[in-house]
Amino acid sequence: MRCQPGRSCSSWHSNWPPPRFRPRAAAASSHLAPSWAVGGAVPPQPQQQQGVEYFAGAWTFTYTGRESPVTSGPRSGTVTFSRRGSSNVLEVRTEGQIEGGGAFRDTGTFEWNDADKQMTMTERLANGTEITSVGNWSSPLTIRAESRPVQVGGQSVRLRRVYSIVSAQAFTVSEDISVDGGPFQRLGAGQFSKAVK
């Protein structure tokens, strides 16, 4: 179709193509994306209330790692956190089996300071070594802990641990070790699951 001489073509162009040939508008983006994505909002993150209540109870675990002055290599077992009355202190008892070796048993305490968001962890290993670490739990899903230097077999040892809260029923722990002031190196990692009652 062509415009006739002397006539305006503006109305013809504005109405072309006819409505039946026009493509349909795309669906609104809010129907194509989750509600949190509309407007660029940050997706919701899992949360965990910090405190002794999270750890209280029994957890089964497997640990994969190498031997060191303070660890015995791969092992598995159960760790039980028992609250001391209504306090913010947990009594810790770990029992298990060393891969290719015998049974082991460790004890200790976890003490929570809500004001500072700190967890002080004291471990008494089967060989008599006592390790004290202070962990920062200001992030709901991560505890970053570092031990004070401890003398073991004539060596000065320090540990760094990162506790990652996976869910209300699971967490992981990664460990690094420094010997005699050397650089921290990966020691091992553990997987913990809440024991079924």
Secondary structure, 3 states (H helix, E strand, C coil): CCCCCCCCCHHHHHCCCCHHHCCCCCCCHHHCCCHHHHHHCCCCCCCCCCCHHHHCEEEEEEEEECECCCCECCEEEEEEEEECCCCCEEEEEEEEEECCCCEEEEEEEEEEECCCCEEEEEEECCCCCEEEEEEEEEECCEEEEEECCEEECCEEEEEEEEEEEEECCEEEEEEEEEECCCCCEEEEEEEEEECCC
